[in-house]
Each structure stands twice: as C-alpha cells, then as structure tokens.
Amino acid sequence: MSILELEKIGFKYGEKPVLRDVTLTVDKGEFFGILGPNGSGKSTLLSLIDGIRLPCEGETRLKGIAPGQMKRRDVARLVAVVPQEASWVFPLKVEEVVLMGRTPHMGRLAFESERDLAVARSAMAAADLLPFAGRLMENLSGGERQRVWIARALAQEPEIILLDEPTSSLDIAHRISTFNLIRALSRNAGLTVVSVTHDINLASLYCDRIALLKQGRLHALGRPEEVLTESNIREVYGVNVVVDCHPLTGLPRVSLLGSLSPRQGSRWESGAAPQL
C-alpha cells in the first residue's frame, strides 16, 4: 500500500529547472533510497515531499492528500525530517532539542506531559544519547549532534521519516548503528523511510528500492540489483566502476576505478573520482 506518491513532479528555482517529470511511489514500511550526483535534485525532492515547497508541475500525495492541502501540524505528525545540517540560536540541552519533536502533539503553550518525556527518552535511548541528555548542544561533536536530530525526528512518532544525508558526519560504527536502528523501525514499527545518501554501498545494503536521479530526471528506479549497475553509475556519475555481488549479502557491491576522461571516452583516470 502506497503511503507516498509523486506524480509527474516538476520544480524550478526561478527559471532553472531542478526536477522534471519525476513519478514514483513509496510503500508503507519501505526503506527507500534516493541517489544522484550533487545538484541532481535530491534534497529538493525531500522538501516537496514534506510540503515545504510546492511543485511547479504534478502532485505530491501523503496518504492520498497533497501536503499543501494539510495543516502543517498534521504534516508534522505524519512526516519527520532529519536535515543534513541544522543550527540553533540559544544554548539548548540535548533533551530540550529532542523534546521539540513532540511539538506537533502538544497544544499551544502546553507543558510536556509524562508521555512526551517518556517518548523523548525512548528516542534518545534508541539513538544512544541518554548519557548526553543534560549536555549542551555546543559541547557535542558533529556526529553526536546528528544523532540528536535523528532522536528529535523519532520523538515526533512519524509514519514517514525523511533523511537528508543523515550519516555524513558519523564514523563508520555510528553510521551502521544509525541505519540498523532506522531499518529496525522500518521493519518492526512500520516506519516508512526515504533517505538521500551519497553512499552507494550503504544504499545497496539497507534500501528496499532506489531512485537514481540525473539532472533532475529519474534515470533508474527499482531494487538495488536493478539500479546499481555499471552502466547506470557510469552514465549518471561519469565514473568507471566494477559492480559485483557481495559474498555475504549477495547484494550489489560497487568498487570505484576512476573518472571518465572527456578526451579518452571510455578510458579511466584514477585519483579524480568524486565520492560515491
């Protein structure tokens, strides 16, 4: 059953097209990945799903309703966002930031209830943050702060969580533990996950399906083994790779060879490839 539908989505910044004719659906409980080079429209697509921006063409539907036709509080009860970067003005403690996730469930000028506090603590425990509950945000590392934003999103108790490069500042151990957590929530609690990432192998390992964007258009859509092919990656990223099956998971494993030389066609040059 589809919880999210994008139908022939188009979007422009001024006169510059960013997304063109993007159509896809995401099912309830699915872990859905969005891949593509910088500037391909990945983060813009997330903002359209959340209703922060409205499409210039086509329609986005959350459980059959366009976000623009919903109250922001209702959208926030349905969708939580973990941004790539976030900032704050006042000196806030970790627990205070996580409790902000309860705002869509609270009345105006209302204090946190016992349930709000319990949900926030559960979210901090899930993100391995309980020992940091009383610590100021400014005293945390970049990776620790990112886990706070994830915990805040979990505290919203959403049905859909949107992740914009959620592990870009995390070490490999916390990168894996974060995706393990999100995947477990997807499997056990029916949480729908839509994640933008540059890590192709991480997407292969965790995502049920992947959308691969190129210059604002949907280049490929399907299971990891259908999307993560040598030809697709070469056409979208302009790099030569080897794709084989991981000996333990059987999923696609992508190894970088180098970037394509515009003068040499299909030959490759090492040392000049972008991050995958």
Summary of the structure (lengths in Angstrom):
residues: 276
radius of gyration: 19.5
end to end distance: 31.4
largest distance: 65.3
contacts: 875
relative contact order: 0.15
helix: 37%
strand: 30%
